[in-house]
């Protein structure tokens, strides 16, 4: 056996550095986290050639004492923990004491630091583990660390680095996550002598997201606020933003989770997020979010990964529930009504850019913009022309099946309120007249402006300070607008009136000063799906001639076990001749469908649901059933039917996406329409 010996110090440090420093992004992460732990309020990172040639991190933190500079570069030297019990209450980002030792082992590192109030700072340089004597210099308060020629002494590791652009993108991604995790700190990233982004450091997460990803991404976000309190004080708080389902992304790159201020990867949080968006996003799309999670350090392990990028929770189910309900509440409380964006439009009031549109000359930047006209909606005139609805249920535009008993003409129960009486001959429900809208209260008059005279200024100097404060308050502040919903609750309290139908599929309606466009197939599909999924389908139709089918024993048993639940959906069965099953009743919306094809699939999904209840496979079947049973494009519907459908969609926040994830409704404001016709110029 070969002789066992202790490795030399330089070789051991190179091996240890490989566990922490993989690429320039690793260096940037470690140095930035140290700057945050030092109490910095401004952090600047500068990269050249992707950070391989030159990487500098500057902060205005507390600095390092001159007699501790050399100690800071020793392995396992840290100021964050003192004993093993401190590992159970870690709030700092760094705590292992490996970052600086690992960085200087594979690069040429230079440090300049000065404590607050100290007359001089300290410069310290170390190359590949070989240090130079510290020297006093003049430098700003805080710490600046410059890393040059990364992996110059480890050519094997340098050979695995990617192109400079790819390494720079990796550094930018790391810096973006850290900037969003601490919105109270101003972060600036400089790449190849150009500022890529700069966050304001005002403590608002939305401001940081806006500065990093721009207004197009920030405007599609919904606020998330959720708190789970417990008796022991180990509650979970989830705050941040989640994207509207229509604007889901092509991949999971825009899912950001921060646990106690640390950017992490968590399969539990990802699964909870995507479960909250179930049946809201299209296939192949993924929701985006920026969520900050606060949890007791005793219930999370941040020391399980070499780069602290992954965490482990003591109660994974509890964390799943917290993220799931936080996002679900945000989606259900904010309406999800989408603004109709015109071609080339990047904002709610942006000018469209199309071939047929003649561009308007840009105004001089020195000329103040004219104030936009304020439109005050007039009280709507009550529309009581439609009093009774007497059309068939969801079977609109379908031929009756020969094996189904035909009911008397009934109100469309699928889109009537739940209070509608159901039975063999349901009575039509009248449409209530819209309520009059009270005019909005006038806004308060502005405060009078203070204009002191020269005599008053000389006698009362404090008046000049008052004038200065007044001017500062009245001056416009350049800050991003908070994410707002296109249709507020107050706007949706106005009645909706159908004015027509376009292409035999899109319902055109108006409400106040908004034009509403509804996809009738997508809307009806979602209505049926919600009824099937909630087990509240009361419009059962008894078949004159039951449909008999021979099923495998396991599927027949599963169907029989789920019979009580399926009866709430509208399906009834006869199991006297099992395994021959007789279908005796169906939902009225399903008349005309192929029962010989429908019944085996229903039995199969019932069996799969029993085997994998967490997969919601029965809901997937109801999804397909609702799609087949819904009215389709090209079906002719009366004005009364379209009005009832529009009322249901307008009032029910659950009807915003079809089960495939496609939007149900768009809104085009009168202001946008008048801009297209050049009635408004700005």
C-alpha positions as CSV (number, residue, x, y, z in Angstrom):
1,X,0.0,0.0,0.0
2,X,1.4,3.4,-0.8
3,X,2.5,5.6,2.1
4,X,-0.1,7.9,3.6
5,X,1.0,11.5,4.1
6,X,-0.5,14.9,4.7
7,X,-0.9,17.1,1.7
8,X,1.1,20.3,1.5
9,X,-0.8,23.4,2.4
10,X,-0.9,24.9,-1.1
11,X,-2.3,21.7,-2.6
12,X,-4.9,21.3,0.2
13,X,-6.1,24.9,-0.3
14,X,-6.5,24.3,-4.1
15,X,-8.6,21.3,-3.4
16,X,-10.7,23.1,-0.8
17,X,-11.1,26.1,-3.1
18,X,-12.6,23.8,-5.7
19,X,-15.5,23.0,-3.4
20,X,-16.5,26.7,-3.1
21,X,-15.2,28.5,-6.2
22,X,-16.4,27.0,-9.4
23,X,-16.5,30.0,-11.7
24,X,-16.5,33.8,-11.5
25,X,-20.2,33.8,-10.4
26,X,-19.1,31.9,-7.3
27,X,-16.6,34.6,-6.4
28,X,-19.1,37.3,-7.0
29,X,-21.7,35.6,-4.8
30,X,-19.3,35.0,-1.9
31,X,-17.9,38.6,-1.9
32,X,-21.3,40.2,-2.2
33,X,-22.7,38.2,0.6
34,X,-19.8,39.3,2.8
35,X,-20.6,42.9,1.9
36,X,-24.2,42.4,2.9
37,X,-23.2,40.9,6.3
38,X,-20.9,43.9,6.8
39,X,-24.0,46.2,6.8
40,X,-23.4,47.8,3.4
41,X,-26.1,50.1,2.0
42,X,-24.5,50.4,-1.5
43,X,-22.7,47.6,-3.3
44,X,-21.1,47.9,-6.8
45,X,-19.8,45.0,-8.8
46,X,-17.7,45.4,-11.9
47,X,-16.8,42.7,-14.4
48,X,-14.3,42.5,-17.3
49,X,-14.2,39.5,-19.6
50,X,-17.0,37.8,-17.7
51,X,-15.2,38.2,-14.4
52,X,-12.3,36.0,-15.3
53,X,-9.8,38.8,-16.0
54,X,-11.1,41.3,-13.5
55,X,-13.8,41.3,-10.8
56,X,-14.3,44.1,-8.3
57,X,-16.8,44.3,-5.4
58,X,-17.1,47.6,-3.5
59,X,-19.2,48.3,-0.5
60,X,-19.7,51.0,2.1
61,X,-20.0,48.6,5.1
62,X,-18.2,48.6,8.4
63,X,-14.8,47.6,7.0
64,X,-12.2,45.4,8.5
65,X,-9.9,46.3,11.4
66,X,-6.2,46.6,10.4
67,X,-5.1,43.9,12.8
68,X,-7.7,41.4,11.5
69,X,-7.1,41.8,7.7
70,X,-4.7,38.8,7.5
71,X,-6.9,36.8,9.8
72,X,-9.9,37.2,7.5
73,X,-8.0,35.3,4.8
74,X,-7.4,32.3,6.9
75,X,-9.6,29.2,6.3
76,X,-12.5,28.8,8.7
77,X,-12.0,32.4,10.1
78,X,-15.4,34.1,10.6
79,X,-17.1,36.6,12.7
80,X,-20.6,35.1,12.2
81,X,-20.6,32.1,14.6
82,X,-18.7,31.3,17.9
83,X,-20.1,27.9,19.0
84,X,-22.1,25.0,17.5
85,X,-25.4,26.3,18.9
86,X,-25.1,29.3,16.6
87,X,-25.7,27.1,13.6
88,X,-29.3,26.8,14.7
89,X,-30.0,30.5,14.4
90,X,-28.1,31.7,11.3
91,X,-29.4,34.9,9.9
92,X,-26.2,35.9,8.1
93,X,-25.4,34.8,4.5
94,X,-21.9,33.7,5.2
95,X,-20.7,31.7,8.2
96,X,-18.2,29.1,7.1
97,X,-15.1,31.3,6.8
98,X,-14.0,29.7,3.5
99,X,-14.8,32.4,0.9
100,X,-11.7,34.7,1.1
101,X,-9.3,31.8,1.6
102,X,-10.7,29.9,-1.4
103,X,-10.7,33.0,-3.7
104,X,-7.1,34.1,-2.9
105,X,-5.9,30.5,-3.5
106,X,-6.9,30.5,-7.2
107,X,-6.4,34.2,-8.1
108,X,-4.5,37.4,-7.6
109,X,-6.5,39.2,-4.9
110,X,-6.2,42.7,-3.6
111,X,-8.2,44.2,-0.6
112,X,-8.6,47.8,0.4
113,X,-10.6,48.5,3.5
114,X,-11.2,51.4,6.0
115,X,-13.4,51.4,9.0
116,X,-15.8,54.2,9.6
117,X,-14.1,57.1,11.3
118,X,-10.6,55.8,10.7
119,X,-8.1,58.3,9.2
120,X,-6.4,55.7,6.9
121,X,-7.2,52.3,5.4
122,X,-5.3,49.2,4.7
123,X,-4.2,47.5,1.5
124,X,-3.5,43.8,1.4
125,X,-2.5,41.7,-1.6
126,X,-2.3,37.9,-1.8
127,X,-1.5,35.8,-5.0
128,X,-2.2,32.1,-5.0
129,X,-1.8,31.9,-1.2
130,X,1.4,34.0,-1.1
131,X,0.7,37.2,0.8
132,X,2.3,40.6,1.0
133,X,2.7,42.8,4.0
134,X,-0.3,45.1,4.6
135,X,0.3,48.8,4.1
136,X,-1.6,51.9,5.0
137,X,-3.3,53.8,2.2
138,X,-6.1,56.4,1.7
139,X,-9.3,54.8,0.5
140,X,-13.1,55.3,1.0
141,X,-14.9,53.9,4.0
142,X,-15.9,50.3,3.5
143,X,-14.2,47.4,1.6
144,X,-13.1,46.9,-2.0
145,X,-11.9,43.5,-3.2
146,X,-10.4,43.1,-6.6
147,X,-9.9,39.6,-8.1
148,X,-7.7,39.2,-11.1
149,X,-6.8,36.3,-13.4
150,X,-9.1,33.7,-11.8
151,X,-7.6,30.1,-12.0
152,X,-4.3,31.4,-13.3
153,X,-2.5,28.7,-11.3
154,X,-5.1,26.0,-12.0
155,X,-5.1,25.6,-15.8
156,X,-7.3,22.5,-15.6
157,X,-10.1,24.4,-13.9
158,X,-9.6,27.3,-16.2
159,X,-10.2,25.0,-19.2
160,X,-13.7,24.2,-18.0
161,X,-14.8,27.9,-18.0
162,X,-17.2,28.9,-20.7
163,X,-17.0,31.9,-23.0
164,X,-16.7,35.3,-21.4
165,X,-20.3,36.2,-22.3
166,X,-21.7,33.1,-20.7
167,X,-19.6,33.6,-17.5
168,X,-20.7,37.2,-17.4
169,X,-24.4,36.2,-17.7
170,X,-23.9,33.8,-14.9
171,X,-22.5,36.6,-12.7
172,X,-25.3,38.8,-13.7
173,X,-27.9,36.2,-12.7
174,X,-26.3,35.7,-9.3
175,X,-26.1,39.4,-8.7
176,X,-29.8,39.9,-9.7
177,X,-30.9,37.3,-7.2
178,X,-28.9,38.9,-4.4
179,X,-30.3,42.4,-5.3
180,X,-33.9,41.1,-5.1
181,X,-33.2,39.4,-1.8
182,X,-32.2,42.7,-0.2
183,X,-34.2,45.5,-1.8
184,X,-33.0,47.8,1.1
185,X,-29.5,47.9,-0.4
186,X,-28.6,49.7,-3.7
187,X,-26.9,47.3,-6.1
188,X,-25.0,48.4,-9.2
189,X,-23.7,46.0,-11.8
190,X,-21.1,47.2,-14.4
191,X,-20.1,44.9,-17.3
192,X,-17.4,45.9,-19.7
193,X,-17.6,49.5,-18.5
194,X,-21.4,49.7,-19.0
195,X,-23.9,49.8,-16.2
196,X,-26.3,46.9,-16.6
197,X,-28.7,47.8,-13.8
198,X,-28.9,49.8,-10.6
199,X,-31.5,49.2,-7.9
200,X,-32.7,52.2,-5.8
201,X,-32.3,50.6,-2.4
202,X,-35.6,52.0,-1.1
203,X,-36.6,48.8,0.6
204,X,-39.4,48.0,-1.9
205,X,-39.1,44.6,-3.7
206,X,-41.1,45.9,-6.6
207,X,-38.6,48.7,-7.2
208,X,-35.8,46.2,-7.3
209,X,-37.7,43.9,-9.7
210,X,-38.5,46.9,-11.9
211,X,-34.9,48.1,-12.1
212,X,-33.6,44.6,-12.9
213,X,-36.1,43.2,-15.4
214,X,-37.9,46.3,-16.7
215,X,-41.4,47.5,-16.8
216,X,-42.7,44.8,-19.2
217,X,-42.0,42.1,-16.6
218,X,-42.9,44.2,-13.5
219,X,-46.3,45.3,-14.9
220,X,-47.5,41.7,-15.2
221,X,-47.0,40.9,-11.5
222,X,-49.6,40.4,-8.7
223,X,-48.8,41.2,-5.1
224,X,-48.5,38.2,-2.7
225,X,-49.0,38.6,1.1
226,X,-49.6,35.6,3.4
227,X,-48.8,34.9,7.0
228,X,-49.2,31.6,8.9
229,X,-49.1,32.2,12.6
230,X,-48.4,29.4,15.1
231,X,-48.5,29.3,18.9
232,X,-44.7,28.6,19.2
233,X,-43.7,31.6,17.2
234,X,-42.4,29.6,14.3
235,X,-44.8,31.1,11.7
236,X,-44.2,31.4,8.0
237,X,-44.5,34.7,6.1
238,X,-44.6,34.7,2.3
239,X,-44.5,38.0,0.5
240,X,-43.5,39.2,-3.0
241,X,-45.0,39.0,-6.4
242,X,-46.4,36.3,-8.8
243,X,-47.0,36.7,-12.5
244,X,-50.4,36.7,-14.1
245,X,-51.1,33.3,-15.7
246,X,-51.5,34.7,-19.2
247,X,-47.8,35.9,-19.1
248,X,-46.2,32.7,-17.9
249,X,-42.7,32.0,-19.2
250,X,-41.2,29.4,-21.4
251,X,-39.1,27.9,-18.6
252,X,-38.6,28.1,-14.8
253,X,-35.7,30.6,-15.1
254,X,-38.0,33.4,-13.6
255,X,-38.9,31.5,-10.4
256,X,-37.1,33.2,-7.6
257,X,-37.4,32.0,-4.0
258,X,-35.6,33.7,-1.0
259,X,-35.6,32.1,2.4
260,X,-34.6,34.5,5.2
261,X,-32.9,36.7,2.6
262,X,-31.0,33.9,0.9
263,X,-31.7,32.9,-2.8
264,X,-32.3,29.2,-2.8
265,X,-33.5,26.3,-5.0
266,X,-36.4,24.3,-3.5
267,X,-38.4,21.6,-5.2
268,X,-41.0,22.0,-2.5
269,X,-41.6,25.7,-3.3
270,X,-41.6,25.0,-7.1
271,X,-44.1,22.3,-6.8
272,X,-46.4,24.5,-4.6
273,X,-46.1,27.4,-7.0
274,X,-47.1,25.3,-10.0
275,X,-49.9,23.6,-8.2
276,X,-51.4,27.0,-7.4
277,X,-51.4,27.8,-11.2
278,X,-53.0,24.4,-12.1
279,X,-55.5,24.8,-14.9
280,X,-54.5,28.4,-15.3
281,X,-51.4,28.3,-17.6
282,X,-51.1,26.8,-21.0
283,X,-49.2,23.6,-21.6
284,X,-45.5,24.1,-21.9
285,X,-45.6,27.4,-19.9
286,X,-44.3,27.9,-16.3
287,X,-45.3,30.5,-13.8
288,X,-42.9,33.2,-12.6
289,X,-42.5,34.6,-9.2
290,X,-40.3,36.6,-6.8
291,X,-41.2,35.3,-3.3
292,X,-39.6,36.2,0.0
293,X,-40.1,33.5,2.7
294,X,-39.5,34.3,6.4
295,X,-39.2,31.3,8.6
296,X,-37.6,30.4,11.9
297,X,-33.9,29.4,11.4
298,X,-34.5,26.4,13.6
299,X,-36.8,24.9,11.0
300,X,-34.5,25.2,8.0
301,X,-31.1,23.7,7.2
302,X,-28.9,26.0,5.0
303,X,-25.7,24.0,5.5
304,X,-26.6,21.0,3.3
305,X,-25.1,22.3,0.1
306,X,-21.5,23.5,-0.6
307,X,-22.7,26.8,-2.1
308,X,-25.7,27.1,0.2
309,X,-28.0,27.1,-2.9
310,X,-30.3,24.4,-1.6
311,X,-32.1,24.2,1.7
312,X,-34.0,21.6,3.6
313,X,-37.1,22.3,5.7
314,X,-38.0,20.4,8.8
315,X,-41.7,20.3,7.7
316,X,-41.9,20.1,3.9
317,X,-45.7,19.8,3.9
318,X,-46.1,23.0,5.9
319,X,-43.8,24.9,3.6
320,X,-45.7,23.6,0.6
321,X,-49.0,24.7,2.0
322,X,-47.7,28.2,2.9
323,X,-46.4,28.9,-0.6
324,X,-49.5,27.3,-2.3
325,X,-52.1,29.2,-0.4
326,X,-50.0,32.5,-0.6
327,X,-50.0,32.3,-4.4
328,X,-53.5,30.9,-4.7
329,X,-54.9,33.8,-2.6
330,X,-53.1,36.3,-4.7
331,X,-54.6,34.8,-7.9
332,X,-58.1,34.7,-6.5
333,X,-58.1,38.2,-5.0
334,X,-56.9,40.2,-7.9
335,X,-59.4,39.4,-10.6
336,X,-57.0,38.4,-13.4
337,X,-58.8,40.7,-15.9
338,X,-56.4,41.4,-18.8
339,X,-56.0,44.6,-20.7
340,X,-56.2,44.2,-24.5
341,X,-52.8,45.2,-25.7
342,X,-52.6,46.6,-29.2
343,X,-49.9,45.5,-31.7
344,X,-46.5,46.7,-30.7
345,X,-47.8,48.1,-27.4
346,X,-45.4,47.9,-24.5
347,X,-47.5,49.6,-21.9
348,X,-51.1,50.4,-21.1
349,X,-50.8,53.8,-22.9
350,X,-48.1,53.0,-25.5
351,X,-48.5,54.0,-29.1
352,X,-49.0,51.1,-31.4
353,X,-46.4,50.5,-34.1
354,X,-47.9,48.9,-37.2
355,X,-47.4,49.3,-40.9
356,X,-50.6,51.2,-41.5
357,X,-50.1,53.6,-38.7
358,X,-48.5,57.0,-39.5
359,X,-46.1,57.8,-36.6
360,X,-46.7,61.1,-34.7
361,X,-43.6,63.3,-34.4
362,X,-42.0,63.2,-31.0
363,X,-42.4,66.2,-28.9
364,X,-39.5,68.3,-27.7
365,X,-38.3,67.0,-24.4
366,X,-38.1,70.5,-23.0
367,X,-41.8,71.1,-23.7
368,X,-44.0,70.1,-20.8
369,X,-46.5,67.4,-21.7
370,X,-50.2,68.5,-21.7
371,X,-52.3,66.9,-18.9
372,X,-54.3,63.9,-20.0
373,X,-58.1,64.4,-20.0
374,X,-59.8,62.9,-17.1
375,X,-62.9,60.8,-18.1
376,X,-65.6,60.6,-15.5
377,X,-68.0,57.7,-16.2
378,X,-71.6,58.7,-16.4
379,X,-74.2,56.7,-14.4
380,X,-75.2,53.9,-16.6
381,X,-78.8,53.7,-17.8
382,X,-80.5,50.6,-16.4
383,X,-81.0,48.0,-19.2
384,X,-84.2,46.1,-18.3
385,X,-85.1,45.0,-21.8
386,X,-84.0,41.4,-21.1
387,X,-86.3,40.1,-18.3
388,X,-86.6,36.3,-19.0
389,X,-84.3,33.8,-20.5
390,X,-85.9,30.8,-22.1
391,X,-83.2,28.8,-23.9
392,X,-82.0,25.3,-23.3
393,X,-79.1,24.7,-20.9
394,X,-75.6,24.1,-22.2
395,X,-77.0,22.2,-25.2
396,X,-77.1,25.5,-27.2
397,X,-76.5,24.8,-30.8
398,X,-76.5,21.0,-30.4
399,X,-78.8,18.5,-31.8
400,X,-80.7,16.4,-29.2
401,X,-79.6,12.8,-28.7
402,X,-82.3,10.2,-29.5
403,X,-81.7,8.3,-26.3
404,X,-82.1,11.4,-24.0
405,X,-85.4,12.6,-22.7
406,X,-85.9,16.1,-24.0
407,X,-86.7,18.6,-21.2
408,X,-88.9,21.6,-21.5
409,X,-87.2,24.9,-22.5
410,X,-85.2,26.0,-19.5
411,X,-83.0,28.8,-18.5
412,X,-79.3,28.2,-19.1
413,X,-78.5,26.8,-15.6
414,X,-74.8,26.5,-16.3
415,X,-74.5,30.2,-16.3
416,X,-77.3,31.3,-14.0
417,X,-76.8,32.0,-10.3
418,X,-76.6,29.0,-7.9
419,X,-80.0,30.0,-6.4
420,X,-81.8,29.0,-9.6
421,X,-84.3,26.3,-8.8
422,X,-83.5,23.0,-10.6
423,X,-85.7,20.1,-11.3
424,X,-87.3,18.2,-14.2
425,X,-88.8,21.5,-15.4
426,X,-86.7,24.3,-14.1
427,X,-88.3,27.8,-14.2
428,X,-86.3,30.5,-15.9
429,X,-84.8,33.1,-13.6
430,X,-85.2,36.8,-14.3
431,X,-82.2,39.0,-14.9
432,X,-82.0,41.6,-12.2
433,X,-81.8,45.3,-13.3
434,X,-78.4,46.9,-12.7
435,X,-78.1,49.2,-9.7
436,X,-77.4,52.9,-10.2
437,X,-73.8,53.9,-9.6
438,X,-73.1,56.6,-7.1
439,X,-70.8,59.4,-8.4
440,X,-67.3,59.4,-7.0
441,X,-66.5,61.8,-4.2
442,X,-64.6,64.9,-5.4
443,X,-60.9,64.9,-4.7
444,X,-59.7,67.3,-2.0
445,X,-58.5,70.7,-3.2
446,X,-54.7,71.2,-3.2
447,X,-53.1,73.0,-0.3
448,X,-52.4,76.7,-0.9
449,X,-48.9,77.5,-2.0
450,X,-46.7,79.6,0.3
451,X,-45.2,82.6,-1.5
452,X,-43.5,84.9,1.1
453,X,-42.6,88.5,0.4
454,X,-39.1,89.8,0.8
455,X,-40.0,91.5,4.0
456,X,-41.4,88.3,5.4
457,X,-38.4,86.4,4.3
458,X,-36.1,88.7,6.1
459,X,-38.2,88.7,9.2
460,X,-39.1,85.0,9.2
461,X,-36.3,82.9,7.8
462,X,-38.2,79.7,8.6
463,X,-40.6,80.5,5.7
464,X,-37.8,79.8,3.2
465,X,-37.4,76.4,4.7
466,X,-41.1,75.8,4.4
467,X,-41.1,76.8,0.7
468,X,-38.2,74.5,0.0
469,X,-40.0,71.6,1.7
470,X,-43.1,72.3,-0.3
471,X,-41.2,72.4,-3.6
472,X,-39.5,69.0,-2.7
473,X,-42.9,67.4,-2.0
474,X,-44.5,68.8,-5.2
475,X,-41.6,67.9,-7.5
476,X,-42.3,64.7,-9.5
477,X,-40.5,61.7,-8.3
478,X,-39.2,59.3,-11.0
479,X,-40.3,55.9,-9.6
480,X,-41.9,52.9,-11.2
481,X,-45.6,52.6,-10.9
482,X,-47.0,49.9,-8.6
483,X,-48.6,46.9,-10.4
484,X,-52.2,47.7,-10.8
485,X,-55.1,45.6,-12.1
486,X,-56.7,46.6,-15.4
487,X,-60.2,46.3,-14.0
488,X,-60.7,47.2,-10.4
489,X,-63.5,45.9,-8.2
490,X,-65.3,49.2,-8.5
491,X,-65.2,49.0,-12.3
492,X,-66.5,45.5,-12.3
493,X,-69.4,46.5,-10.2
494,X,-70.8,48.4,-13.2
495,X,-73.3,46.3,-15.3
496,X,-72.2,44.7,-18.5
497,X,-74.2,44.9,-21.7
498,X,-73.7,42.7,-24.8
499,X,-73.7,44.7,-28.0
500,X,-72.9,41.9,-30.5
501,X,-70.9,38.9,-31.5
502,X,-67.8,38.7,-33.6
503,X,-66.8,35.7,-35.9
504,X,-69.5,33.6,-34.2
505,X,-67.2,33.1,-31.2
506,X,-66.3,36.4,-29.5
507,X,-68.9,38.3,-27.4
508,X,-68.6,42.0,-27.6
509,X,-69.9,43.9,-24.6
510,X,-69.4,47.2,-22.8
511,X,-69.2,48.2,-19.2
512,X,-68.8,51.9,-18.2
513,X,-65.9,53.1,-20.4
514,X,-64.6,49.7,-21.2
515,X,-65.1,47.4,-24.1
516,X,-65.1,43.7,-23.1
517,X,-64.3,40.9,-25.4
518,X,-65.2,37.3,-24.2
519,X,-64.3,34.0,-25.8
520,X,-67.6,32.2,-25.4
521,X,-66.2,28.7,-25.9
522,X,-63.4,29.3,-23.3
523,X,-65.8,30.9,-20.9
524,X,-68.4,28.2,-21.1
525,X,-65.7,25.5,-20.9
526,X,-64.4,27.0,-17.6
527,X,-67.9,27.3,-16.2
528,X,-68.6,23.6,-16.9
529,X,-65.2,22.6,-15.5
530,X,-65.8,24.4,-12.3
531,X,-69.2,22.8,-11.9
532,X,-67.8,19.3,-12.5
533,X,-64.8,19.9,-10.3
534,X,-66.8,21.3,-7.4
535,X,-69.3,18.4,-7.6
536,X,-72.2,20.9,-7.9
537,X,-73.8,19.8,-11.2
538,X,-77.5,19.6,-10.4
539,X,-78.9,19.5,-14.0
540,X,-79.0,15.7,-14.3
541,X,-80.9,14.2,-17.3
542,X,-82.3,10.7,-17.0
543,X,-81.7,8.5,-20.0
544,X,-84.8,6.7,-21.5
545,X,-82.5,3.9,-22.6
546,X,-79.5,3.3,-20.4
547,X,-76.1,2.7,-22.0
548,X,-74.6,-0.7,-21.0
549,X,-70.9,-1.5,-21.1
550,X,-68.7,-4.4,-19.9
551,X,-65.8,-3.1,-17.9
552,X,-62.8,-4.8,-16.2
553,X,-63.4,-5.7,-12.6
554,X,-60.9,-3.2,-11.1
555,X,-62.4,-0.4,-13.2
556,X,-65.9,-1.4,-12.3
557,X,-65.1,-1.5,-8.6
558,X,-63.4,1.9,-8.8
559,X,-66.5,3.3,-10.6
560,X,-68.8,1.9,-8.0
561,X,-66.7,3.3,-5.2
562,X,-66.8,6.8,-6.8
563,X,-70.6,6.5,-7.6
564,X,-71.7,8.9,-4.8
565,X,-69.2,11.6,-5.9
566,X,-70.1,11.1,-9.6
567,X,-73.8,11.5,-8.8
568,X,-73.0,15.0,-7.5
569,X,-71.4,15.7,-10.9
570,X,-74.5,14.4,-12.7
571,X,-73.7,10.8,-13.6
572,X,-75.8,7.9,-12.2
573,X,-75.1,4.2,-12.7
574,X,-76.7,0.8,-12.2
575,X,-74.3,-1.9,-10.9
576,X,-76.8,-4.8,-10.5
577,X,-75.3,-6.8,-13.4
578,X,-71.6,-6.0,-12.6
579,X,-69.2,-6.0,-14.3
580,X,-71.8,-4.8,-16.8
581,X,-72.4,-1.2,-15.9
582,X,-75.4,0.8,-17.0
583,X,-75.2,4.5,-17.4
584,X,-78.7,5.8,-16.4
585,X,-78.2,9.6,-16.0
586,X,-75.9,12.3,-17.4
587,X,-75.4,16.1,-17.0
588,X,-77.6,18.0,-19.4
589,X,-74.5,19.6,-20.9
590,X,-73.2,16.2,-22.0
591,X,-76.2,15.2,-24.2
592,X,-75.1,14.4,-27.7
593,X,-71.7,13.0,-26.6
594,X,-70.5,9.5,-27.4
595,X,-71.3,7.6,-24.2
596,X,-69.6,4.4,-25.5
597,X,-66.3,6.3,-25.6
598,X,-67.0,8.4,-22.5
599,X,-67.9,5.7,-20.0
600,X,-64.6,3.6,-20.3
601,X,-62.5,6.7,-20.0
602,X,-64.4,7.8,-16.9
603,X,-63.9,4.3,-15.3
604,X,-60.2,4.4,-16.1
605,X,-59.7,7.8,-14.6
606,X,-61.6,6.7,-11.4
607,X,-59.2,3.8,-11.0
608,X,-56.2,6.1,-11.6
609,X,-57.5,8.6,-9.1
610,X,-57.7,6.0,-6.4
611,X,-54.1,4.9,-7.1
612,X,-52.7,8.4,-7.3
613,X,-55.0,10.8,-5.5
614,X,-52.4,13.6,-5.5
615,X,-52.2,13.7,-9.3
616,X,-55.8,15.0,-9.7
617,X,-56.3,12.7,-12.7
618,X,-60.1,12.8,-12.4
619,X,-60.0,16.6,-12.8
620,X,-58.1,16.0,-16.0
621,X,-61.0,13.9,-17.3
622,X,-63.5,16.6,-16.3
623,X,-61.3,19.1,-18.1
624,X,-61.6,17.1,-21.4
625,X,-65.4,16.5,-20.7
626,X,-66.0,20.3,-20.3
627,X,-64.1,21.0,-23.5
628,X,-66.3,18.6,-25.5
629,X,-69.6,19.7,-23.9
630,X,-69.1,23.5,-24.1
631,X,-70.6,25.6,-26.9
632,X,-68.2,26.0,-29.8
633,X,-67.1,28.7,-32.2
634,X,-69.7,28.8,-35.0
635,X,-72.6,27.9,-32.8
636,X,-75.5,30.4,-33.0
637,X,-76.7,31.8,-29.8
638,X,-79.4,34.3,-29.0
639,X,-78.7,37.7,-27.5
640,X,-80.3,36.6,-24.2
641,X,-77.9,33.6,-24.0
642,X,-74.9,35.8,-24.6
643,X,-76.0,38.3,-22.0
644,X,-76.4,35.6,-19.4
645,X,-72.9,34.3,-20.3
646,X,-71.4,37.7,-20.1
647,X,-73.0,38.4,-16.7
648,X,-71.6,35.2,-15.3
649,X,-68.1,35.8,-16.6
650,X,-68.1,39.5,-15.5
651,X,-69.2,38.6,-11.9
652,X,-67.2,35.4,-11.2
653,X,-63.5,35.8,-10.7
654,X,-63.0,32.1,-11.2
655,X,-63.9,32.4,-14.9
656,X,-60.7,34.0,-16.2
657,X,-59.0,31.1,-18.0
658,X,-60.2,28.0,-19.6
659,X,-58.7,24.8,-18.2
660,X,-56.1,24.8,-21.0
661,X,-54.9,28.1,-19.7
662,X,-56.2,30.4,-22.4
663,X,-57.7,33.7,-21.4
664,X,-61.4,34.1,-21.3
665,X,-61.8,37.9,-21.4
666,X,-59.9,41.0,-22.5
667,X,-60.7,44.7,-21.8
668,X,-60.1,47.6,-24.1
669,X,-60.6,51.0,-22.5
670,X,-62.3,54.0,-24.1
671,X,-59.1,55.9,-23.6
672,X,-57.0,53.4,-25.7
673,X,-59.7,53.3,-28.4
674,X,-59.8,57.1,-28.7
675,X,-56.0,57.2,-29.0
676,X,-56.2,55.0,-32.0
677,X,-58.7,57.3,-33.7
678,X,-56.5,60.3,-32.8
679,X,-59.1,61.9,-30.5
680,X,-56.4,62.0,-27.8
681,X,-52.9,63.2,-28.4
682,X,-50.0,62.8,-25.9
